Amino acid sequence: MSATEDAATAMGSTPLSVAQTRIVTAALTLFEQHGVSGTSLQMIADAVGVTKAAVYHQFRTKEAIVVAAVEMELGRLEEALDAADASGRDQRAVETLLTQVIDLAVGRRRMVSTLQHDPVIARLLAEHKPFQQFMERFFRAMLGGKNDPTARLRVAMLASAIGGAVTHPLVTDFDDATLRTELIHLTRQFLEGES
């Protein structure tokens, strides 16, 4: 895929209006609290202080809000992903990307759990081409040109570990700063192959 194709379908590349951004921001909070299935359009409308019809005017379905929310959140990683993807094997660019992934995961701990376990989101993202392309680019950057079984397993374990760690019951009492610091430290060790 060319850089032009990547840019055309970059996560968060579709601009949202002010009204749409307010809806998506409110929806993110509700998704964290109630899950996607447990959040109704009426709940979103109430949180924004508008009618349900006003929400429908901005987004035709709740699924469209879910996709916009995921795109908005992952769009924050695009610049770091571009740098890591373009750098080839530059470890600093990969570390910057991973640090931003960790920051996002820690900052949205409850949403990470929803993203991982909500069947509605899993289905939507499996069908959403920009998300699939984002993940392909992310894994390509993380692999740094390697494609051997060890490299692929290391990246798979790391990606799973970050999402699993921020939602694990053993760390629910960690404040964000501690969790972030420890995840970055352990991620670096893992990538370097240290024990």
C-alpha positions as CSV (number, residue, x, y, z in Angstrom):
1,M,0.0,0.0,0.0
2,S,1.3,3.4,-0.8
3,A,1.7,6.4,1.6
4,T,-1.1,8.1,-0.4
5,E,-3.5,5.2,0.1
6,D,-2.5,5.1,3.8
7,A,-3.2,8.8,4.2
8,A,-6.5,8.6,2.4
9,T,-7.8,6.0,4.9
10,A,-6.0,7.1,8.0
11,M,-7.8,6.7,11.3
12,G,-9.4,9.9,12.2
13,S,-8.9,11.4,8.8
14,T,-12.6,12.0,8.3
15,P,-13.2,15.4,9.9
16,L,-16.0,15.6,12.5
17,S,-18.1,18.6,13.0
18,V,-18.3,20.3,16.5
19,A,-21.7,18.6,17.1
20,Q,-20.3,15.2,16.0
21,T,-17.3,15.6,18.2
22,R,-19.5,16.4,21.2
23,I,-21.6,13.3,20.5
24,V,-18.6,11.0,20.1
25,T,-16.9,12.4,23.3
26,A,-20.1,11.7,25.3
27,A,-20.5,8.3,23.7
28,L,-16.9,7.3,24.7
29,T,-17.6,8.1,28.3
30,L,-20.9,6.1,28.2
31,F,-19.2,3.2,26.4
32,E,-16.6,3.0,29.1
33,Q,-19.3,3.0,31.8
34,H,-21.9,0.8,30.2
35,G,-20.3,-0.9,27.2
36,V,-21.5,-0.4,23.7
37,S,-24.5,-2.7,24.0
38,G,-25.5,-1.1,27.2
39,T,-25.4,2.4,25.8
40,S,-28.5,3.7,24.0
41,L,-28.8,6.6,21.6
42,Q,-31.1,8.2,24.1
43,M,-28.4,8.0,26.8
44,I,-26.0,9.7,24.4
45,A,-28.5,12.4,23.5
46,D,-29.2,13.0,27.2
47,A,-25.4,13.2,28.0
48,V,-25.0,15.8,25.2
49,G,-28.2,17.7,26.1
50,V,-30.0,17.2,22.8
51,T,-32.8,15.2,21.4
52,K,-32.4,11.7,20.0
53,A,-33.4,13.1,16.6
54,A,-30.4,15.6,16.9
55,V,-28.1,12.6,17.4
56,Y,-29.6,10.8,14.4
57,H,-29.1,14.0,12.4
58,Q,-25.3,13.7,13.0
59,F,-25.0,9.9,12.9
60,R,-27.4,7.5,11.2
61,T,-26.7,4.6,13.7
62,K,-25.1,3.9,17.0
63,E,-22.6,1.8,15.0
64,A,-21.5,4.9,13.1
65,I,-20.8,6.6,16.5
66,V,-18.8,3.6,17.6
67,V,-16.7,3.7,14.4
68,A,-16.2,7.5,14.8
69,A,-15.2,7.0,18.4
70,V,-12.6,4.3,17.6
71,E,-11.3,6.4,14.7
72,M,-11.0,9.5,16.9
73,E,-9.1,7.7,19.6
74,L,-6.8,5.7,17.3
75,G,-6.3,8.8,15.1
76,R,-4.3,10.3,17.9
77,L,-1.6,7.6,17.1
78,E,-1.4,8.3,13.4
79,E,1.6,10.7,13.5
80,A,3.7,8.3,15.6
81,L,2.6,5.4,13.4
82,D,3.6,7.3,10.3
83,A,7.1,8.0,11.8
84,A,7.5,4.3,13.0
85,D,6.3,2.9,9.7
86,A,8.5,5.2,7.7
87,S,11.6,4.7,9.8
88,G,12.0,1.0,9.1
89,R,14.1,-0.3,12.0
90,D,14.5,2.9,14.1
91,Q,13.9,1.7,17.6
92,R,13.3,5.2,18.9
93,A,10.3,5.7,16.5
94,V,8.9,2.3,17.6
95,E,9.3,3.2,21.3
96,T,7.6,6.5,20.7
97,L,4.7,4.7,19.1
98,L,4.5,2.2,21.9
99,T,4.6,4.9,24.5
100,Q,1.7,6.6,22.8
101,V,-0.2,3.3,22.6
102,I,0.4,2.7,26.3
103,D,-0.7,6.3,27.1
104,L,-3.9,5.7,25.2
105,A,-4.5,2.3,26.8
106,V,-3.9,3.6,30.3
107,G,-6.0,6.7,29.7
108,R,-8.9,4.7,28.4
109,R,-8.6,1.5,30.5
110,R,-12.3,0.9,30.7
111,M,-12.7,1.5,26.9
112,V,-9.9,-1.0,26.2
113,S,-11.9,-3.7,27.9
114,T,-15.0,-2.7,25.9
115,L,-12.9,-2.8,22.7
116,Q,-11.6,-6.3,23.5
117,H,-14.8,-7.9,24.6
118,D,-17.8,-6.2,23.1
119,P,-19.0,-8.3,20.1
120,V,-20.6,-5.3,18.5
121,I,-17.2,-3.5,18.3
122,A,-15.4,-6.7,17.2
123,R,-17.8,-7.1,14.3
124,L,-17.7,-3.5,13.3
125,L,-13.9,-3.2,13.4
126,A,-13.5,-6.5,11.5
127,E,-15.5,-4.9,8.6
128,H,-13.9,-1.4,8.9
129,K,-11.2,-1.1,6.3
130,P,-9.4,1.9,7.8
131,F,-9.1,0.0,11.1
132,Q,-7.8,-3.1,9.4
133,Q,-5.2,-0.9,7.5
134,F,-4.2,0.9,10.7
135,M,-3.6,-2.5,12.4
136,E,-1.6,-3.8,9.4
137,R,0.6,-0.7,9.5
138,F,1.0,-0.9,13.3
139,F,2.1,-4.6,13.1
140,R,4.4,-3.8,10.1
141,A,6.1,-1.0,12.1
142,M,6.4,-3.2,15.2
143,L,8.0,-6.0,13.2
144,G,10.5,-3.6,11.7
145,G,11.0,-5.6,8.6
146,K,11.2,-9.0,10.3
147,N,8.7,-11.7,9.6
148,D,10.2,-14.7,11.4
149,P,8.0,-16.6,13.9
150,T,9.8,-15.3,16.9
151,A,9.4,-11.6,15.8
152,R,5.7,-12.2,15.0
153,L,5.0,-14.0,18.3
154,R,6.9,-11.2,20.2
155,V,4.7,-8.5,18.6
156,A,1.5,-10.5,19.2
157,M,2.4,-11.1,22.8
158,L,3.3,-7.4,23.3
159,A,0.1,-6.1,21.7
160,S,-2.0,-8.6,23.8
161,A,-0.1,-7.8,27.0
162,I,-0.7,-4.1,26.8
163,G,-4.5,-4.5,26.3
164,G,-4.7,-7.3,28.9
165,A,-2.5,-5.6,31.5
166,V,-4.4,-2.3,31.7
167,T,-7.7,-4.1,32.4
168,H,-6.4,-6.9,34.6
169,P,-7.8,-7.1,38.1
170,L,-4.3,-7.2,39.7
171,V,-3.7,-3.6,38.5
172,T,-7.1,-1.9,39.0
173,D,-5.8,-0.1,42.0
174,F,-2.7,1.3,40.2
175,D,-2.9,5.0,39.4
176,D,-2.4,5.9,35.8
177,A,1.2,7.3,36.3
178,T,2.4,4.1,38.0
179,L,0.7,1.8,35.4
180,R,2.1,3.9,32.6
181,T,5.7,3.9,34.0
182,E,5.7,0.1,34.7
183,L,4.2,-0.8,31.3
184,I,6.8,1.3,29.4
185,H,9.6,-0.2,31.5
186,L,8.4,-3.8,30.9
187,T,7.7,-3.2,27.3
188,R,11.3,-2.0,26.7
189,Q,12.6,-5.0,28.5
190,F,10.5,-7.3,26.5
191,L,11.4,-5.8,23.1
192,E,15.1,-6.0,24.0
193,G,14.7,-9.6,24.9
194,E,15.9,-9.1,28.5
195,S,14.8,-11.3,31.3
